[in-house]
Amino acid sequence: MGNYTYTVHNVADFTDDELAVGLELGNALSLEAVPEDPPTPLEHVLAAHRTMPERIRRTRVRAWAEDGTLIGSTGISIDPEHDDNPDMIGCS
């Protein structure tokens, strides 16, 4: 097994480049799972990021290979105004 690095991020602070890195991984995974679906354009990700309400707290954990390649990502989003079940946190 290789040596991986894990980083924790406040998604609200992501730059366009950091969003693009995540999108590249997401599109690669989607291509394997549903090859008939087109890749998500960066413009869509940027627009969604910029219109996210400030009340939603988003945290992302990213896994990096030794060469700096993003190889995995997971995250949680907490919306204090829509906490139907306070015993559960949605993860993606």
Secondary structure, DSSP 8 states (H G I E B T S, - for coil): ----EEEEEEGGG--HHHHHHHHHHHHHHHHHH-TTS----HHHHHHHHHTS-TT-EEEEEEEE-TTS-EEEEEEEEE-TT--S-TT---B-
